């Protein structure tokens, strides 16, 4: 039985990926931050699912989980690591607290680095485990190649994931470990539905406040109009199992709109977005 580690398995893409992989005969180790989620997932997924209790920013806890996984693999390699855990922080760069920007980068960038360093040996960087070399799937976003206003921290974190993945893929060729990026557009996932809970009252006197209200409403709407997480899970399965996967898979709810936007001049896109959000210069 091939085994995969998925970070951020409690909801959304992580949950859907765990379910799909279990249904297709994998053993899944899924990270959660709360014992209640660990108990819930164990009940939902059954014997071939093992919850791992850690926050991706807690290096000691991630390393402890990697030791647990190593012991349960009984000398076999890990087939995959899906670096999925992430958050979305909103706010204008001029006014977003440095600590909030740092939190965004800690979870979305440093977290995957910690997980990759911890589980990389089990994928085949360590010669001791027996079996085929594993793969790393990095969950990026269309924001990894684009940047929306008032979501700069999130976009910066996903741009970082793209660059990290490019370098890491070439580094890990030494061990025969592949790295594949999966970059979704809007997905029906709690990362967006939680937007309604985001407190933007601290920006009430900011010139960006009206635009922030629109962005928060848009983010909340993504939780209902986006792609089902199961669609992303299918792409993750392909990235883990295809004999010769592409280095990057982008999957969006409206590929035509995405293509048109990509083909337009950047200044044209700037003007369209600014008009929608009310970010054009005031007379």
C-alpha positions in Angstrom: 0.0 0.0 0.0 1.4 3.4 -1.1 1.4 6.1 1.6 1.0 9.9 1.3 1.2 12.8 3.7 -1.2 15.6 3.3 -0.9 18.8 5.3 -4.1 20.7 6.2 -6.4 17.7 5.9 -9.3 18.8 8.1 -11.3 20.6 5.3 -11.3 21.7 1.7 -8.7 20.5 -0.7 -6.8 18.5 1.9 -10.0 16.6 3.1 -11.1 15.9 -0.5 -7.6 14.7 -1.5 -7.4 12.4 1.5 -10.8 10.9 0.7 -10.0 10.3 -3.0 -6.6 8.8 -2.3 -8.1 6.5 0.4 -10.8 5.4 -2.0 -8.1 4.5 -4.6 -6.1 2.3 -2.2 -3.6 4.7 -0.6 -2.8 5.0 3.0 -3.0 8.6 4.1 -1.4 10.6 6.9 -3.2 13.9 7.3 -2.1 16.8 9.4 -4.6 18.7 11.6 -4.1 21.3 14.3 -6.9 20.2 16.7 -7.5 16.9 18.4 -11.2 17.2 17.7 -10.4 17.2 13.9 -8.1 14.3 14.3 -10.8 12.3 16.0 -13.4 13.4 13.4 -11.3 12.4 10.4 -10.3 9.1 11.9 -14.1 8.3 12.3 -14.8 9.5 8.7 -11.9 7.9 6.9 -11.3 4.6 8.8 -8.2 2.4 9.4 -6.1 3.5 6.5 -6.1 7.1 7.7 -3.7 8.3 10.4 -4.1 11.8 11.7 -0.9 13.8 12.5 -1.3 16.6 15.0 0.8 19.6 14.2 0.8 23.2 12.9 3.0 23.5 9.8 4.9 26.4 11.4 5.9 24.2 14.5 9.1 22.6 13.3 9.5 20.4 16.4 6.0 19.0 16.0 6.4 18.4 12.3 9.7 16.5 12.9 8.0 14.5 15.6 5.2 13.6 13.1 7.9 12.6 10.5 9.4 10.2 13.0 6.0 8.7 13.7 5.4 8.2 10.0 8.8 6.7 9.5 8.1 4.1 12.2 4.7 3.2 10.7 6.1 2.8 7.2 8.2 -0.1 8.4 11.2 0.7 6.2 9.2 1.6 3.1 9.4 5.0 1.2 6.6 7.6 1.3 4.9 7.9 -2.1 4.0 11.5 -1.7 3.9 14.7 0.3 1.1 17.2 -0.5 2.0 20.6 0.8 -1.6 21.9 1.1 -2.0 23.8 4.4 -2.5 27.5 3.9 -4.3 30.7 4.9 -5.3 33.9 3.1 -4.5 37.3 4.6 -6.1 40.4 3.2 -5.1 44.1 3.5 -3.3 46.9 1.6 0.5 46.7 1.7 0.8 50.3 2.9 -1.3 49.5 6.0 -1.1 45.7 6.6 0.7 45.0 9.9 4.1 43.4 9.4 3.1 40.6 11.8 0.1 39.7 9.6 2.3 39.6 6.5 4.8 37.5 8.5 2.0 35.1 9.6 1.0 34.7 5.9 4.5 33.8 4.8 5.1 31.6 7.9 2.1 29.4 7.1 2.2 29.4 3.3 5.9 29.4 2.6 8.0 28.4 5.7 5.4 25.7 6.6 5.9 23.8 3.3 9.7 24.2 3.7 9.5 22.7 7.2 7.3 19.8 6.0 9.6 19.2 2.9 12.7 19.0 5.1 10.9 16.7 7.6 9.4 14.3 5.1 11.9 14.6 2.2 14.1 11.8 3.6 11.1 9.4 3.6 10.4 10.2 -0.1 13.8 8.9 -1.0 16.4 11.5 -0.1 17.5 9.1 2.7 18.8 5.8 1.0 17.5 3.6 3.9 13.8 3.4 3.1 13.0 0.8 0.4 10.8 1.3 -2.6 10.0 3.8 -5.4 11.0 7.4 -4.9 8.1 9.7 -3.9 6.8 13.0 -5.2 6.0 16.4 -3.7 2.8 18.2 -4.8 2.9 21.9 -4.0 -0.5 23.6 -3.8 -0.1 27.0 -5.3 -2.8 29.2 -6.9 -3.5 31.3 -9.9 -2.3 34.0 -7.5 1.1 32.4 -7.9 1.3 34.0 -11.4 -0.9 37.0 -10.7 -1.6 39.5 -8.0 -4.9 41.0 -7.0 -5.0 44.3 -5.0 -5.5 44.0 -1.2 -4.4 40.3 -1.4 -0.7 41.1 -1.9 0.4 38.9 1.1 -1.4 35.9 -0.2 -0.1 36.5 -3.8 3.4 37.0 -2.5 3.2 33.7 -0.6 2.0 31.8 -3.7 4.6 33.5 -6.0 7.2 32.3 -3.4 5.8 28.7 -3.7 6.2 28.8 -7.4 9.8 29.9 -7.2 10.5 27.4 -4.4 9.0 24.6 -6.4 11.0 25.4 -9.5 14.3 25.3 -7.6 13.3 22.3 -5.4 12.3 20.3 -8.4 15.8 20.7 -9.9 17.6 20.1 -6.6 15.7 16.8 -5.9 16.6 15.4 -9.3 19.6 14.1 -7.4 17.4 11.7 -5.5 14.8 11.0 -8.2 12.1 12.9 -6.3 9.8 14.9 -8.5 8.0 18.2 -7.6 4.7 19.1 -9.2 2.8 22.3 -8.7 -1.1 22.3 -8.7 -2.4 25.8 -9.0 -6.2 26.2 -8.6 -8.3 29.2 -9.2 -11.4 29.8 -7.0 -12.2 26.6 -5.0 -15.2 25.9 -2.7 -13.1 25.8 0.4 -13.3 27.3 4.0 -10.2 29.4 3.3 -12.6 31.7 1.4 -15.8 31.3 3.4 -13.9 32.4 6.5 -13.5 35.8 4.8 -16.8 36.9 6.3 -15.2 36.5 9.7 -12.2 38.7 8.9 -12.3 41.9 10.9 -11.6 44.9 8.7 -12.8 47.5 11.2 -9.2 48.7 11.8 -9.2 50.0 8.2 -12.4 52.0 8.7 -10.6 55.3 8.2 -8.5 54.0 5.4 -9.0 55.2 1.8 -9.0 51.4 1.0 -11.9 50.6 3.2 -14.6 50.6 0.5 -12.4 48.4 -1.8 -11.7 46.1 1.2 -15.4 45.6 1.7 -15.8 44.5 -1.9 -12.8 42.2 -1.7 -14.1 40.5 1.4 -17.5 40.0 -0.2 -15.8 38.6 -3.3 -13.6 36.2 -1.2 -16.7 35.0 0.7 -18.5 34.4 -2.7 -15.6 32.3 -3.9 -16.5 29.8 -1.2 -19.8 29.1 -3.0 -19.0 29.6 -6.8 -15.6 28.0 -7.0 -14.6 24.6 -8.2 -15.4 21.7 -6.0 -12.4 20.6 -4.0 -12.8 17.1 -5.5 -11.7 18.5 -8.9 -8.5 19.7 -7.3 -8.1 16.3 -5.6 -8.3 14.6 -9.0 -5.5 16.7 -10.3 -3.4 16.0 -7.1 -4.0 12.3 -7.7 -2.7 12.7 -11.3 0.3 14.6 -10.1 1.2 11.8 -7.7 0.6 8.9 -10.1 1.0 9.8 -13.8 4.2 8.3 -15.3 5.3 11.7 -16.7 3.4 14.5 -15.0 3.7 18.1 -16.1 5.6 20.4 -13.8 2.6 22.6 -13.2 -1.2 22.2 -13.5 -3.5 25.2 -13.4 -7.2 24.5 -12.9 -9.8 27.3 -12.9 -13.6 27.5 -12.9 -13.6 29.5 -16.1 -10.5 28.7 -18.2 -11.6 31.0 -21.1 -11.8 34.0 -18.8 -8.5 33.1 -17.2 -6.9 32.8 -20.7 -8.3 36.1 -21.9 -7.1 37.9 -18.7 -3.7 36.4 -19.2 -3.5 37.6 -22.8 -4.6 41.2 -22.1 -2.0 43.9 -21.5 -1.2 44.2 -17.8 -2.2 47.9 -17.8 -5.6 47.0 -19.3 -6.2 44.4 -16.5 -5.1 47.0 -14.0 -7.7 49.5 -15.2 -10.5 46.8 -15.2 -9.7 45.7 -11.6 -9.3 49.3 -10.4 -12.7 50.3 -11.8 -14.4 47.3 -10.2 -12.9 48.0 -6.8 -13.0 51.8 -6.9 -9.2 52.1 -6.9 -9.1 54.7 -9.7 -7.6 58.1 -8.7 -10.2 60.4 -7.2 -10.5 63.9 -8.7 
